[in-house]
């Protein structure tokens, strides 16, 4: 049974070697000349003016979550639309349920004011 997993193990090992070998070679063969200017934080051409660990407004996260939700919605809608003739009424109802759940989440975010920006 385990011999069926041998090609997967070989694939993973080759991937790790191909990914790790250039990194290891760069660390071993690359020059090491530390400089304060190289180690300084760089932010759009000028010095950072605030601490990087400052608190962000929760609305940034809500917008990011909305983007992910609607991005996933589109990722599911395209294959469904292509196969609509094959999935029939059951597929139509399943996608309607899926979109209904997403619309409920969208309405919740809308009512909470996540879409209003000051």
DRENGU-534200 format. One record per residue (C-alpha): residue number from 1; x, y, z. Coordinates in pm, 1 decimal. Last residue first. Example, Ala and Ser with C-alpha at 12.3 -4.5 7.8 and 13.67 -1.06 7.14 Angstrom:
<atoms>
<atom><n>2</n><east>1367.0</east><north>-106.0</north><up>714.0</up></atom>
<atom><n>1</n><east>1230.0</east><north>-450.0</north><up>780.0</up></atom>
</atoms>
This chain:
<atoms>
<atom><n>118</n><east>-1547.4</east><north>5794.7</north><up>625.5</up></atom>
<atom><n>117</n><east>-1613.0</east><north>5462.7</north><up>452.4</up></atom>
<atom><n>116</n><east>-1948.6</east><north>5288.2</north><up>450.3</up></atom>
<atom><n>115</n><east>-1932.7</east><north>4924.7</north><up>337.8</up></atom>
<atom><n>114</n><east>-1876.6</east><north>4784.5</north><up>685.7</up></atom>
<atom><n>113</n><east>-2181.7</east><north>4963.8</north><up>818.8</up></atom>
<atom><n>112</n><east>-2320.3</east><north>4676.4</north><up>1026.6</up></atom>
<atom><n>111</n><east>-2626.8</east><north>4667.4</north><up>799.1</up></atom>
<atom><n>110</n><east>-2407.2</east><north>4623.2</north><up>490.4</up></atom>
<atom><n>109</n><east>-2200.3</east><north>4348.6</north><up>651.7</up></atom>
<atom><n>108</n><east>-2519.7</east><north>4161.6</north><up>746.1</up></atom>
<atom><n>107</n><east>-2661.7</east><north>4215.9</north><up>395.6</up></atom>
<atom><n>106</n><east>-2344.5</east><north>4068.1</north><up>244.8</up></atom>
<atom><n>105</n><east>-2358.2</east><north>3768.6</north><up>477.7</up></atom>
<atom><n>104</n><east>-2722.2</east><north>3704.1</north><up>383.4</up></atom>
<atom><n>103</n><east>-2627.0</east><north>3746.1</north><up>16.5</up></atom>
<atom><n>102</n><east>-2354.7</east><north>3484.3</north><up>56.7</up></atom>
<atom><n>101</n><east>-2600.0</east><north>3236.7</north><up>206.3</up></atom>
<atom><n>100</n><east>-2843.7</east><north>3303.5</north><up>-77.8</up></atom>
<atom><n>99</n><east>-2568.2</east><north>3256.0</north><up>-335.5</up></atom>
<atom><n>98</n><east>-2494.7</east><north>2908.4</north><up>-200.2</up></atom>
<atom><n>97</n><east>-2864.6</east><north>2820.7</north><up>-178.4</up></atom>
<atom><n>96</n><east>-2917.6</east><north>2934.5</north><up>-538.1</up></atom>
<atom><n>95</n><east>-2610.3</east><north>2736.2</north><up>-640.9</up></atom>
<atom><n>94</n><east>-2760.2</east><north>2423.9</north><up>-485.5</up></atom>
<atom><n>93</n><east>-3097.4</east><north>2492.8</north><up>-647.1</up></atom>
<atom><n>92</n><east>-2942.9</east><north>2531.4</north><up>-993.5</up></atom>
<atom><n>91</n><east>-2728.8</east><north>2223.2</north><up>-944.7</up></atom>
<atom><n>90</n><east>-3034.0</east><north>2018.4</north><up>-845.5</up></atom>
<atom><n>89</n><east>-3228.4</east><north>2153.7</north><up>-1143.7</up></atom>
<atom><n>88</n><east>-2976.4</east><north>2031.6</north><up>-1398.2</up></atom>
<atom><n>87</n><east>-2608.8</east><north>1966.3</north><up>-1335.4</up></atom>
<atom><n>86</n><east>-2523.1</east><north>1893.4</north><up>-1698.6</up></atom>
<atom><n>85</n><east>-2664.3</east><north>2205.0</north><up>-1868.6</up></atom>
<atom><n>84</n><east>-2522.2</east><north>2427.1</north><up>-1594.2</up></atom>
<atom><n>83</n><east>-2169.7</east><north>2293.9</north><up>-1646.7</up></atom>
<atom><n>82</n><east>-2019.6</east><north>2618.1</north><up>-1780.3</up></atom>
<atom><n>81</n><east>-2220.6</east><north>2829.2</north><up>-1535.3</up></atom>
<atom><n>80</n><east>-2109.7</east><north>2612.3</north><up>-1242.9</up></atom>
<atom><n>79</n><east>-1745.6</east><north>2636.9</north><up>-1349.8</up></atom>
<atom><n>78</n><east>-1774.6</east><north>3018.7</north><up>-1357.9</up></atom>
<atom><n>77</n><east>-1983.1</east><north>3060.7</north><up>-1041.7</up></atom>
<atom><n>76</n><east>-1747.0</east><north>2888.6</north><up>-799.9</up></atom>
<atom><n>75</n><east>-1447.9</east><north>3116.1</north><up>-866.6</up></atom>
<atom><n>74</n><east>-1685.6</east><north>3412.4</north><up>-878.4</up></atom>
<atom><n>73</n><east>-1809.4</east><north>3335.5</north><up>-528.2</up></atom>
<atom><n>72</n><east>-1455.5</east><north>3278.5</north><up>-409.5</up></atom>
<atom><n>71</n><east>-1362.4</east><north>3630.2</north><up>-519.5</up></atom>
<atom><n>70</n><east>-1680.2</east><north>3760.7</north><up>-359.2</up></atom>
<atom><n>69</n><east>-1591.6</east><north>3609.2</north><up>-23.8</up></atom>
<atom><n>68</n><east>-1224.2</east><north>3704.8</north><up>-45.9</up></atom>
<atom><n>67</n><east>-1306.9</east><north>4066.1</north><up>-127.4</up></atom>
<atom><n>66</n><east>-1559.6</east><north>4084.6</north><up>153.5</up></atom>
<atom><n>65</n><east>-1300.7</east><north>3946.6</north><up>395.3</up></atom>
<atom><n>64</n><east>-1051.4</east><north>4211.6</north><up>286.3</up></atom>
<atom><n>63</n><east>-1311.7</east><north>4485.5</north><up>325.3</up></atom>
<atom><n>62</n><east>-1391.9</east><north>4358.7</north><up>673.6</up></atom>
<atom><n>61</n><east>-1022.6</east><north>4348.3</north><up>762.5</up></atom>
<atom><n>60</n><east>-970.4</east><north>4708.9</north><up>660.6</up></atom>
<atom><n>59</n><east>-1288.4</east><north>4800.4</north><up>849.1</up></atom>
<atom><n>58</n><east>-1130.7</east><north>4672.7</north><up>1171.4</up></atom>
<atom><n>57</n><east>-913.5</east><north>4983.8</north><up>1186.3</up></atom>
<atom><n>56</n><east>-549.3</east><north>4896.2</north><up>1214.1</up></atom>
<atom><n>55</n><east>-344.3</east><north>4899.6</north><up>1531.0</up></atom>
<atom><n>54</n><east>21.2</east><north>4997.9</north><up>1513.1</up></atom>
<atom><n>53</n><east>283.2</east><north>4724.7</north><up>1499.3</up></atom>
<atom><n>52</n><east>483.5</east><north>4877.3</north><up>1215.1</up></atom>
<atom><n>51</n><east>565.0</east><north>5176.4</north><up>1432.8</up></atom>
<atom><n>50</n><east>522.6</east><north>5503.8</north><up>1255.6</up></atom>
<atom><n>49</n><east>715.6</east><north>5734.2</north><up>1022.9</up></atom>
<atom><n>48</n><east>905.5</east><north>5480.1</north><up>816.7</up></atom>
<atom><n>47</n><east>1188.3</east><north>5654.8</north><up>636.3</up></atom>
<atom><n>46</n><east>1134.0</east><north>5754.3</north><up>277.4</up></atom>
<atom><n>45</n><east>1129.5</east><north>5593.7</north><up>-65.7</up></atom>
<atom><n>44</n><east>800.1</east><north>5406.3</north><up>-41.9</up></atom>
<atom><n>43</n><east>882.0</east><north>5237.0</north><up>290.3</up></atom>
<atom><n>42</n><east>1228.0</east><north>5100.7</north><up>350.5</up></atom>
<atom><n>41</n><east>1329.6</east><north>4968.5</north><up>691.0</up></atom>
<atom><n>40</n><east>1702.8</east><north>5001.9</north><up>754.6</up></atom>
<atom><n>39</n><east>1916.6</east><north>4688.5</north><up>721.2</up></atom>
<atom><n>38</n><east>2077.8</east><north>4791.5</north><up>395.4</up></atom>
<atom><n>37</n><east>2154.2</east><north>5142.5</north><up>522.7</up></atom>
<atom><n>36</n><east>2305.3</east><north>5000.4</north><up>841.0</up></atom>
<atom><n>35</n><east>2543.3</east><north>4787.4</north><up>632.4</up></atom>
<atom><n>34</n><east>2612.9</east><north>4416.9</north><up>649.3</up></atom>
<atom><n>33</n><east>2863.1</east><north>4287.2</north><up>392.6</up></atom>
<atom><n>32</n><east>2809.2</east><north>3915.1</north><up>353.0</up></atom>
<atom><n>31</n><east>2878.8</east><north>3809.1</north><up>-1.5</up></atom>
<atom><n>30</n><east>2680.6</east><north>3520.8</north><up>-145.9</up></atom>
<atom><n>29</n><east>2826.4</east><north>3170.7</north><up>-172.9</up></atom>
<atom><n>28</n><east>2678.1</east><north>2994.8</north><up>129.5</up></atom>
<atom><n>27</n><east>2348.9</east><north>3185.6</north><up>162.8</up></atom>
<atom><n>26</n><east>2295.4</east><north>3197.5</north><up>-211.5</up></atom>
<atom><n>25</n><east>2373.6</east><north>2828.1</north><up>-245.7</up></atom>
<atom><n>24</n><east>2125.8</east><north>2744.3</north><up>32.4</up></atom>
<atom><n>23</n><east>1850.7</east><north>2948.1</north><up>-133.3</up></atom>
<atom><n>22</n><east>1927.4</east><north>2800.3</north><up>-474.5</up></atom>
<atom><n>21</n><east>1915.8</east><north>2445.5</north><up>-328.8</up></atom>
<atom><n>20</n><east>1595.7</east><north>2493.3</north><up>-128.4</up></atom>
<atom><n>19</n><east>1335.7</east><north>2519.3</north><up>-402.5</up></atom>
<atom><n>18</n><east>1478.3</east><north>2253.4</north><up>-633.9</up></atom>
<atom><n>17</n><east>1556.2</east><north>2028.7</north><up>-336.7</up></atom>
<atom><n>16</n><east>1212.8</east><north>2078.1</north><up>-180.1</up></atom>
<atom><n>15</n><east>1041.9</east><north>2011.1</north><up>-512.6</up></atom>
<atom><n>14</n><east>1252.6</east><north>1699.3</north><up>-574.4</up></atom>
<atom><n>13</n><east>1162.8</east><north>1571.9</north><up>-227.7</up></atom>
<atom><n>12</n><east>791.5</east><north>1641.3</north><up>-278.4</up></atom>
<atom><n>11</n><east>786.5</east><north>1462.9</north><up>-615.5</up></atom>
<atom><n>10</n><east>980.0</east><north>1166.2</north><up>-474.6</up></atom>
<atom><n>9</n><east>732.0</east><north>1136.6</north><up>-187.2</up></atom>
<atom><n>8</n><east>440.1</east><north>1157.6</north><up>-429.1</up></atom>
<atom><n>7</n><east>595.2</east><north>890.3</north><up>-651.9</up></atom>
<atom><n>6</n><east>647.7</east><north>665.5</north><up>-344.8</up></atom>
<atom><n>5</n><east>286.3</east><north>696.4</north><up>-222.9</up></atom>
<atom><n>4</n><east>164.4</east><north>387.2</north><up>-408.1</up></atom>
<atom><n>3</n><east>451.0</east><north>191.6</north><up>-249.9</up></atom>
<atom><n>2</n><east>279.2</east><north>246.4</north><up>86.2</up></atom>
<atom><n>1</n><east>0.0</east><north>0.0</north><up>0.0</up></atom>
</atoms>
